[in-house]
Each structure stands twice: as structure tokens, then as C-alpha cells.
Amino acid sequence: MRKFLLILTTLFAVSALAAESPIDRWARAAGGRDKIAAIKSISREGTLDVGAFSGTIKVWHTPEGRYRKEEQVAMFSSIESCDGTDVTVQKNGAAPQKLTGDELALERSKAFANSNAMFFVFFPKTHRGAVSTEGDNTIIFKPEGGVEWRIVLDPQTSLPATMSHKEGDRTITVTFAGYETIDGVTLEKEIRRSAEGGPGAVIRFTKTTIEKR
């Protein structure tokens, strides 16, 4: 009888996991919705390798879609900021330029790139746009006025394995090569970016600060 109950309990547990949506599985693997909802901002620093050149990256994000990103590689530098609506880009010390049209749609969508996608996908009622699933491991979302992102989860960990989007005719794919857990939240530690017809890049984060509400 005890053996039968153990088998029955196991079957119920397996059925419960199978019934979870890809979004629910990712949310659980990332630390849970409660921990994610408590985040006020995430600040990260790391190294950035593009081809034969190495540099640094600093990024700051909020769940609402505001962000600031600073990159320095060889002689190239870039500062990009978004207040949730407008995006400005400053390259190589020149005057900041406000983006419009397709460029604005793309860069505004990057507020939810990489692990920051969880702020949009886990809490769709707080953001305008669409979220859907495809099969057991694919999540598709598109911020209103932005570009479409496709996230494929690792079936073993339920964390993102890849994330891709279109830039014109090119497909840009980020592969999540490693993760780390900070204050109970699991974020990418290393990502590898590949672009059709363009140079790839590798980011390795070395410092992360999570500010909570």
C-alpha cells in the first residue's frame, strides 16, 4: 500500500510539472515571482569581447523599462539610455542623438533583453504588448511598438537557453552560456551574441547589484 501511494504521489508531481506553462517554469527557476517583483533595479558590470577586441560594459535596468548602458571597446564608446519612452545614444563622445522610427522600436525593446525579459513576461498586466507560448519551451513576446523576441528554454533547467530577434533582415541570437544566483534571483553570468553577417560578442558579468523595493 505504501509503495502504491508513493507511485501515486510521484505521478501527481510529474503531472503538476507537465501542467506548468513555460512561463511558470521559468519564473520558478529564476527564483519565483515574489522575488522578481521585489526588484527595484539591477546594476551590472562586466567584460565585453568583440572579435579580437576587449572592453567593458555597465548596465542598469528597472522593471518598468528604464535603462542605461555604457560600452567601451578599443576606440569605440557608447552610452545608451531609455526613460521608458525615449531613447538617446551617444557614440564616441559626440552629442547625444534621440532615436526615432525603427531604431527607436528596436532600442526600446532592448529594455527587456536577456534576463530583463522576465520583467515583461512574468507580469504582462503591468506592460503593454503581447506574450504567448509555442510548444513546451518557447516563449514569444512583443512590447507595444517594439520588436518580437523569441526565448527558448533549456528543458532541463527551465532557464533561457537562447533569445533571438530580427534587426532588418538579420537574426540576432543570444546564447546563455552560464548563470549565477544573486539574492535568490538567477541571472545570466555569460552570454554569447551572434549576428548573421556581423561580428559576434561575448559578455561576462563580474559584478551585480540588486536594489529591492
Stockholm file with secondary structure:
# STOCKHOLM 1.0

chainA/1-213         MRKFLLILTTLFAVSALAAESPIDRWARAAGGRDKIAAIKSISREGTLDVGAFSGTIKVWHTPEGRYRKEEQVAMFSSIESCDGTDVTVQKNGAAPQKLTGDELALERSKAFANSNAMFFVFFPKTHRGAVSTEGDNTIIFKPEGGVEWRIVLDPQTSLPATMSHKEGDRTITVTFAGYETIDGVTLEKEIRRSAEGGPGAVIRFTKTTIEKR
#=GR chainA/1-213 SS CHHHHHHHHHHHHHHHHHHSCHHHHHHHHHTCHHHHHTEEEEEEEEEEEETTEEEEEEEEECTTSCEEEEEEETTEEEEEEECSSCEEEEETTCCCEECCHHHHHHHHHGGGCGGGHHHHHSCGGGSSEEEEEETTTEEEEEETTSCCEEEEECTTTCSEEEEEEEETTEEEEEEEEEEEEETTEEEEEEEEEEETTEEEEEEEEEEEEEEEC
#=GC SS_cons         CHHHHHHHHHHHHHHHHHHSCHHHHHHHHHTCHHHHHTEEEEEEEEEEEETTEEEEEEEEECTTSCEEEEEEETTEEEEEEECSSCEEEEETTCCCEECCHHHHHHHHHGGGCGGGHHHHHSCGGGSSEEEEEETTTEEEEEETTSCCEEEEECTTTCSEEEEEEEETTEEEEEEEEEEEEETTEEEEEEEEEEETTEEEEEEEEEEEEEEEC
//
